[in-house]
Amino acid sequence: MNSRNAEYVPRDAQDRQPAVEHLAKLSFLLDRAFRVPGTQWRFGLDAVIGLVPGLGDVVGSFAGMYGLWVARQLGAPVAVQARMVMNLAIDGIVGLVPFVGD
């Protein structure tokens, strides 16, 4: 199978490494890329984009769906994928409520 096949599942850890590294970089960028000067508080682009009503929820949902897609490609158990979907749904629903979602 080639990597363009939607059902491609990497066979060993070496095949999975690039996808895992890419997700780690994306996670860092979205969650903790910046630090508040003089503190240990960190935040990422997700928090900044989240200040724009609607846009933050959409961008966050797409990032989560990308993570779910990669998990599927890497052969994550169905139970793990189901929990990911549930977390995305909860995040999306709570995000719709003004002020509460942020």
Phi and psi in radians as a Rosetta constraint file:
Dihedral C 1 N 2 CA 2 C 2 CIRCULARHARMONIC -1.779 0.35
Dihedral N 2 CA 2 C 2 N 3 CIRCULARHARMONIC 2.952 0.35
Dihedral C 2 N 3 CA 3 C 3 CIRCULARHARMONIC -1.270 0.35
Dihedral N 3 CA 3 C 3 N 4 CIRCULARHARMONIC -0.146 0.35
Dihedral C 3 N 4 CA 4 C 4 CIRCULARHARMONIC -1.469 0.35
Dihedral N 4 CA 4 C 4 N 5 CIRCULARHARMONIC -0.248 0.35
Dihedral C 4 N 5 CA 5 C 5 CIRCULARHARMONIC -1.236 0.35
Dihedral N 5 CA 5 C 5 N 6 CIRCULARHARMONIC 2.278 0.35
Dihedral C 5 N 6 CA 6 C 6 CIRCULARHARMONIC -1.123 0.35
Dihedral N 6 CA 6 C 6 N 7 CIRCULARHARMONIC -0.370 0.35
Dihedral C 6 N 7 CA 7 C 7 CIRCULARHARMONIC -1.729 0.35
Dihedral N 7 CA 7 C 7 N 8 CIRCULARHARMONIC 0.217 0.35
Dihedral C 7 N 8 CA 8 C 8 CIRCULARHARMONIC -1.132 0.35
Dihedral N 8 CA 8 C 8 N 9 CIRCULARHARMONIC 2.203 0.35
Dihedral C 8 N 9 CA 9 C 9 CIRCULARHARMONIC -2.173 0.35
Dihedral N 9 CA 9 C 9 N 10 CIRCULARHARMONIC 2.050 0.35
Dihedral C 9 N 10 CA 10 C 10 CIRCULARHARMONIC -1.001 0.35
Dihedral N 10 CA 10 C 10 N 11 CIRCULARHARMONIC 2.458 0.35
Dihedral C 10 N 11 CA 11 C 11 CIRCULARHARMONIC -1.448 0.35
Dihedral N 11 CA 11 C 11 N 12 CIRCULARHARMONIC -0.565 0.35
Dihedral C 11 N 12 CA 12 C 12 CIRCULARHARMONIC -2.420 0.35
Dihedral N 12 CA 12 C 12 N 13 CIRCULARHARMONIC 3.061 0.35
Dihedral C 12 N 13 CA 13 C 13 CIRCULARHARMONIC -1.071 0.35
Dihedral N 13 CA 13 C 13 N 14 CIRCULARHARMONIC -0.577 0.35
Dihedral C 13 N 14 CA 14 C 14 CIRCULARHARMONIC -1.135 0.35
Dihedral N 14 CA 14 C 14 N 15 CIRCULARHARMONIC -0.661 0.35
Dihedral C 14 N 15 CA 15 C 15 CIRCULARHARMONIC -1.199 0.35
Dihedral N 15 CA 15 C 15 N 16 CIRCULARHARMONIC -0.529 0.35
Dihedral C 15 N 16 CA 16 C 16 CIRCULARHARMONIC -1.425 0.35
Dihedral N 16 CA 16 C 16 N 17 CIRCULARHARMONIC -0.390 0.35
Dihedral C 16 N 17 CA 17 C 17 CIRCULARHARMONIC -0.944 0.35
Dihedral N 17 CA 17 C 17 N 18 CIRCULARHARMONIC -0.821 0.35
Dihedral C 17 N 18 CA 18 C 18 CIRCULARHARMONIC -1.050 0.35
Dihedral N 18 CA 18 C 18 N 19 CIRCULARHARMONIC -0.708 0.35
Dihedral C 18 N 19 CA 19 C 19 CIRCULARHARMONIC -1.159 0.35
Dihedral N 19 CA 19 C 19 N 20 CIRCULARHARMONIC -0.720 0.35
Dihedral C 19 N 20 CA 20 C 20 CIRCULARHARMONIC -1.145 0.35
Dihedral N 20 CA 20 C 20 N 21 CIRCULARHARMONIC -0.740 0.35
Dihedral C 20 N 21 CA 21 C 21 CIRCULARHARMONIC -1.113 0.35
Dihedral N 21 CA 21 C 21 N 22 CIRCULARHARMONIC -0.699 0.35
Dihedral C 21 N 22 CA 22 C 22 CIRCULARHARMONIC -1.103 0.35
Dihedral N 22 CA 22 C 22 N 23 CIRCULARHARMONIC -0.775 0.35
Dihedral C 22 N 23 CA 23 C 23 CIRCULARHARMONIC -1.137 0.35
Dihedral N 23 CA 23 C 23 N 24 CIRCULARHARMONIC -0.635 0.35
Dihedral C 23 N 24 CA 24 C 24 CIRCULARHARMONIC -1.110 0.35
Dihedral N 24 CA 24 C 24 N 25 CIRCULARHARMONIC -0.720 0.35
Dihedral C 24 N 25 CA 25 C 25 CIRCULARHARMONIC -1.149 0.35
Dihedral N 25 CA 25 C 25 N 26 CIRCULARHARMONIC -0.749 0.35
Dihedral C 25 N 26 CA 26 C 26 CIRCULARHARMONIC -1.099 0.35
Dihedral N 26 CA 26 C 26 N 27 CIRCULARHARMONIC -0.745 0.35
Dihedral C 26 N 27 CA 27 C 27 CIRCULARHARMONIC -1.059 0.35
Dihedral N 27 CA 27 C 27 N 28 CIRCULARHARMONIC -0.787 0.35
Dihedral C 27 N 28 CA 28 C 28 CIRCULARHARMONIC -1.053 0.35
Dihedral N 28 CA 28 C 28 N 29 CIRCULARHARMONIC -0.809 0.35
Dihedral C 28 N 29 CA 29 C 29 CIRCULARHARMONIC -1.090 0.35
Dihedral N 29 CA 29 C 29 N 30 CIRCULARHARMONIC -0.742 0.35
Dihedral C 29 N 30 CA 30 C 30 CIRCULARHARMONIC -1.367 0.35
Dihedral N 30 CA 30 C 30 N 31 CIRCULARHARMONIC -0.518 0.35
Dihedral C 30 N 31 CA 31 C 31 CIRCULARHARMONIC -1.899 0.35
Dihedral N 31 CA 31 C 31 N 32 CIRCULARHARMONIC -0.507 0.35
Dihedral C 31 N 32 CA 32 C 32 CIRCULARHARMONIC -2.674 0.35
Dihedral N 32 CA 32 C 32 N 33 CIRCULARHARMONIC 0.561 0.35
Dihedral C 32 N 33 CA 33 C 33 CIRCULARHARMONIC -1.264 0.35
Dihedral N 33 CA 33 C 33 N 34 CIRCULARHARMONIC -0.410 0.35
Dihedral C 33 N 34 CA 34 C 34 CIRCULARHARMONIC -2.107 0.35
Dihedral N 34 CA 34 C 34 N 35 CIRCULARHARMONIC 2.691 0.35
Dihedral C 34 N 35 CA 35 C 35 CIRCULARHARMONIC -2.182 0.35
Dihedral N 35 CA 35 C 35 N 36 CIRCULARHARMONIC 2.422 0.35
Dihedral C 35 N 36 CA 36 C 36 CIRCULARHARMONIC -1.258 0.35
Dihedral N 36 CA 36 C 36 N 37 CIRCULARHARMONIC 2.138 0.35
Dihedral C 36 N 37 CA 37 C 37 CIRCULARHARMONIC -0.950 0.35
Dihedral N 37 CA 37 C 37 N 38 CIRCULARHARMONIC 2.355 0.35
Dihedral C 37 N 38 CA 38 C 38 CIRCULARHARMONIC 1.432 0.35
Dihedral N 38 CA 38 C 38 N 39 CIRCULARHARMONIC 0.045 0.35
Dihedral C 38 N 39 CA 39 C 39 CIRCULARHARMONIC -2.328 0.35
Dihedral N 39 CA 39 C 39 N 40 CIRCULARHARMONIC 3.084 0.35
Dihedral C 39 N 40 CA 40 C 40 CIRCULARHARMONIC -1.746 0.35
Dihedral N 40 CA 40 C 40 N 41 CIRCULARHARMONIC 0.075 0.35
Dihedral C 40 N 41 CA 41 C 41 CIRCULARHARMONIC -1.227 0.35
Dihedral N 41 CA 41 C 41 N 42 CIRCULARHARMONIC 2.303 0.35
Dihedral C 41 N 42 CA 42 C 42 CIRCULARHARMONIC -2.144 0.35
Dihedral N 42 CA 42 C 42 N 43 CIRCULARHARMONIC 2.637 0.35
Dihedral C 42 N 43 CA 43 C 43 CIRCULARHARMONIC -2.621 0.35
Dihedral N 43 CA 43 C 43 N 44 CIRCULARHARMONIC 2.894 0.35
Dihedral C 43 N 44 CA 44 C 44 CIRCULARHARMONIC -2.243 0.35
Dihedral N 44 CA 44 C 44 N 45 CIRCULARHARMONIC -3.002 0.35
Dihedral C 44 N 45 CA 45 C 45 CIRCULARHARMONIC -1.101 0.35
Dihedral N 45 CA 45 C 45 N 46 CIRCULARHARMONIC -0.497 0.35
Dihedral C 45 N 46 CA 46 C 46 CIRCULARHARMONIC -1.038 0.35
Dihedral N 46 CA 46 C 46 N 47 CIRCULARHARMONIC -0.715 0.35
Dihedral C 46 N 47 CA 47 C 47 CIRCULARHARMONIC -1.183 0.35
Dihedral N 47 CA 47 C 47 N 48 CIRCULARHARMONIC -0.682 0.35
Dihedral C 47 N 48 CA 48 C 48 CIRCULARHARMONIC -1.202 0.35
Dihedral N 48 CA 48 C 48 N 49 CIRCULARHARMONIC -0.834 0.35
Dihedral C 48 N 49 CA 49 C 49 CIRCULARHARMONIC -1.149 0.35
Dihedral N 49 CA 49 C 49 N 50 CIRCULARHARMONIC -0.550 0.35
Dihedral C 49 N 50 CA 50 C 50 CIRCULARHARMONIC -1.096 0.35
Dihedral N 50 CA 50 C 50 N 51 CIRCULARHARMONIC -0.296 0.35
Dihedral C 50 N 51 CA 51 C 51 CIRCULARHARMONIC -1.237 0.35
Dihedral N 51 CA 51 C 51 N 52 CIRCULARHARMONIC -0.355 0.35
Dihedral C 51 N 52 CA 52 C 52 CIRCULARHARMONIC -1.562 0.35
Dihedral N 52 CA 52 C 52 N 53 CIRCULARHARMONIC 2.002 0.35
Dihedral C 52 N 53 CA 53 C 53 CIRCULARHARMONIC -0.956 0.35
Dihedral N 53 CA 53 C 53 N 54 CIRCULARHARMONIC 2.286 0.35
Dihedral C 53 N 54 CA 54 C 54 CIRCULARHARMONIC 1.497 0.35
Dihedral N 54 CA 54 C 54 N 55 CIRCULARHARMONIC -0.824 0.35
Dihedral C 54 N 55 CA 55 C 55 CIRCULARHARMONIC -1.106 0.35
Dihedral N 55 CA 55 C 55 N 56 CIRCULARHARMONIC -0.760 0.35
Dihedral C 55 N 56 CA 56 C 56 CIRCULARHARMONIC -1.058 0.35
Dihedral N 56 CA 56 C 56 N 57 CIRCULARHARMONIC -0.709 0.35
Dihedral C 56 N 57 CA 57 C 57 CIRCULARHARMONIC -1.161 0.35
Dihedral N 57 CA 57 C 57 N 58 CIRCULARHARMONIC -0.708 0.35
Dihedral C 57 N 58 CA 58 C 58 CIRCULARHARMONIC -1.166 0.35
Dihedral N 58 CA 58 C 58 N 59 CIRCULARHARMONIC -0.831 0.35
Dihedral C 58 N 59 CA 59 C 59 CIRCULARHARMONIC -1.100 0.35
Dihedral N 59 CA 59 C 59 N 60 CIRCULARHARMONIC -0.761 0.35
Dihedral C 59 N 60 CA 60 C 60 CIRCULARHARMONIC -1.076 0.35
Dihedral N 60 CA 60 C 60 N 61 CIRCULARHARMONIC -0.691 0.35
Dihedral C 60 N 61 CA 61 C 61 CIRCULARHARMONIC -1.164 0.35
Dihedral N 61 CA 61 C 61 N 62 CIRCULARHARMONIC -0.712 0.35
Dihedral C 61 N 62 CA 62 C 62 CIRCULARHARMONIC -1.141 0.35
Dihedral N 62 CA 62 C 62 N 63 CIRCULARHARMONIC -0.694 0.35
Dihedral C 62 N 63 CA 63 C 63 CIRCULARHARMONIC -1.107 0.35
Dihedral N 63 CA 63 C 63 N 64 CIRCULARHARMONIC -0.721 0.35
Dihedral C 63 N 64 CA 64 C 64 CIRCULARHARMONIC -1.144 0.35
Dihedral N 64 CA 64 C 64 N 65 CIRCULARHARMONIC -0.688 0.35
Dihedral C 64 N 65 CA 65 C 65 CIRCULARHARMONIC -1.171 0.35
Dihedral N 65 CA 65 C 65 N 66 CIRCULARHARMONIC -0.602 0.35
Dihedral C 65 N 66 CA 66 C 66 CIRCULARHARMONIC -1.113 0.35
Dihedral N 66 CA 66 C 66 N 67 CIRCULARHARMONIC -0.766 0.35
Dihedral C 66 N 67 CA 67 C 67 CIRCULARHARMONIC -1.058 0.35
Dihedral N 67 CA 67 C 67 N 68 CIRCULARHARMONIC -0.693 0.35
Dihedral C 67 N 68 CA 68 C 68 CIRCULARHARMONIC -1.133 0.35
Dihedral N 68 CA 68 C 68 N 69 CIRCULARHARMONIC -0.729 0.35
Dihedral C 68 N 69 CA 69 C 69 CIRCULARHARMONIC -1.082 0.35
Dihedral N 69 CA 69 C 69 N 70 CIRCULARHARMONIC -0.767 0.35
Dihedral C 69 N 70 CA 70 C 70 CIRCULARHARMONIC -1.127 0.35
Dihedral N 70 CA 70 C 70 N 71 CIRCULARHARMONIC -0.727 0.35
Dihedral C 70 N 71 CA 71 C 71 CIRCULARHARMONIC -1.029 0.35
Dihedral N 71 CA 71 C 71 N 72 CIRCULARHARMONIC -0.717 0.35
Dihedral C 71 N 72 CA 72 C 72 CIRCULARHARMONIC -1.124 0.35
Dihedral N 72 CA 72 C 72 N 73 CIRCULARHARMONIC -0.759 0.35
Dihedral C 72 N 73 CA 73 C 73 CIRCULARHARMONIC -1.104 0.35
Dihedral N 73 CA 73 C 73 N 74 CIRCULARHARMONIC -0.563 0.35
Dihedral C 73 N 74 CA 74 C 74 CIRCULARHARMONIC -1.490 0.35
Dihedral N 74 CA 74 C 74 N 75 CIRCULARHARMONIC -0.032 0.35
Dihedral C 74 N 75 CA 75 C 75 CIRCULARHARMONIC 1.458 0.35
Dihedral N 75 CA 75 C 75 N 76 CIRCULARHARMONIC 0.526 0.35
Dihedral C 75 N 76 CA 76 C 76 CIRCULARHARMONIC -1.071 0.35
Dihedral N 76 CA 76 C 76 N 77 CIRCULARHARMONIC 2.522 0.35
Dihedral C 76 N 77 CA 77 C 77 CIRCULARHARMONIC -1.014 0.35
Dihedral N 77 CA 77 C 77 N 78 CIRCULARHARMONIC 2.615 0.35
Dihedral C 77 N 78 CA 78 C 78 CIRCULARHARMONIC -1.013 0.35
Dihedral N 78 CA 78 C 78 N 79 CIRCULARHARMONIC -0.641 0.35
Dihedral C 78 N 79 CA 79 C 79 CIRCULARHARMONIC -1.093 0.35
Dihedral N 79 CA 79 C 79 N 80 CIRCULARHARMONIC -0.681 0.35
Dihedral C 79 N 80 CA 80 C 80 CIRCULARHARMONIC -1.179 0.35
Dihedral N 80 CA 80 C 80 N 81 CIRCULARHARMONIC -0.751 0.35
Dihedral C 80 N 81 CA 81 C 81 CIRCULARHARMONIC -1.102 0.35
Dihedral N 81 CA 81 C 81 N 82 CIRCULARHARMONIC -0.674 0.35
Dihedral C 81 N 82 CA 82 C 82 CIRCULARHARMONIC -1.115 0.35
Dihedral N 82 CA 82 C 82 N 83 CIRCULARHARMONIC -0.711 0.35
Dihedral C 82 N 83 CA 83 C 83 CIRCULARHARMONIC -1.140 0.35
Dihedral N 83 CA 83 C 83 N 84 CIRCULARHARMONIC -0.649 0.35
Dihedral C 83 N 84 CA 84 C 84 CIRCULARHARMONIC -1.104 0.35
Dihedral N 84 CA 84 C 84 N 85 CIRCULARHARMONIC -0.761 0.35
Dihedral C 84 N 85 CA 85 C 85 CIRCULARHARMONIC -1.090 0.35
Dihedral N 85 CA 85 C 85 N 86 CIRCULARHARMONIC -0.756 0.35
Dihedral C 85 N 86 CA 86 C 86 CIRCULARHARMONIC -1.091 0.35
Dihedral N 86 CA 86 C 86 N 87 CIRCULARHARMONIC -0.745 0.35
Dihedral C 86 N 87 CA 87 C 87 CIRCULARHARMONIC -1.119 0.35
Dihedral N 87 CA 87 C 87 N 88 CIRCULARHARMONIC -0.694 0.35
Dihedral C 87 N 88 CA 88 C 88 CIRCULARHARMONIC -1.108 0.35
Dihedral N 88 CA 88 C 88 N 89 CIRCULARHARMONIC -0.732 0.35
Dihedral C 88 N 89 CA 89 C 89 CIRCULARHARMONIC -1.127 0.35
Dihedral N 89 CA 89 C 89 N 90 CIRCULARHARMONIC -0.793 0.35
Dihedral C 89 N 90 CA 90 C 90 CIRCULARHARMONIC -1.086 0.35
Dihedral N 90 CA 90 C 90 N 91 CIRCULARHARMONIC -0.794 0.35
Dihedral C 90 N 91 CA 91 C 91 CIRCULARHARMONIC -1.061 0.35
Dihedral N 91 CA 91 C 91 N 92 CIRCULARHARMONIC -0.732 0.35
Dihedral C 91 N 92 CA 92 C 92 CIRCULARHARMONIC -1.159 0.35
Dihedral N 92 CA 92 C 92 N 93 CIRCULARHARMONIC -0.737 0.35
Dihedral C 92 N 93 CA 93 C 93 CIRCULARHARMONIC -1.203 0.35
Dihedral N 93 CA 93 C 93 N 94 CIRCULARHARMONIC -0.799 0.35
Dihedral C 93 N 94 CA 94 C 94 CIRCULARHARMONIC -1.145 0.35
Dihedral N 94 CA 94 C 94 N 95 CIRCULARHARMONIC -0.623 0.35
Dihedral C 94 N 95 CA 95 C 95 CIRCULARHARMONIC -1.111 0.35
Dihedral N 95 CA 95 C 95 N 96 CIRCULARHARMONIC -0.370 0.35
Dihedral C 95 N 96 CA 96 C 96 CIRCULARHARMONIC -1.294 0.35
Dihedral N 96 CA 96 C 96 N 97 CIRCULARHARMONIC -0.364 0.35
Dihedral C 96 N 97 CA 97 C 97 CIRCULARHARMONIC -1.458 0.35
Dihedral N 97 CA 97 C 97 N 98 CIRCULARHARMONIC 2.064 0.35
Dihedral C 97 N 98 CA 98 C 98 CIRCULARHARMONIC -0.985 0.35
Dihedral N 98 CA 98 C 98 N 99 CIRCULARHARMONIC 2.400 0.35
Dihedral C 98 N 99 CA 99 C 99 CIRCULARHARMONIC 1.223 0.35
Dihedral N 99 CA 99 C 99 N 100 CIRCULARHARMONIC -0.676 0.35
Dihedral C 99 N 100 CA 100 C 100 CIRCULARHARMONIC -1.225 0.35
Dihedral N 100 CA 100 C 100 N 101 CIRCULARHARMONIC -0.743 0.35
Dihedral C 100 N 101 CA 101 C 101 CIRCULARHARMONIC -1.078 0.35
Dihedral N 101 CA 101 C 101 N 102 CIRCULARHARMONIC -0.511 0.35
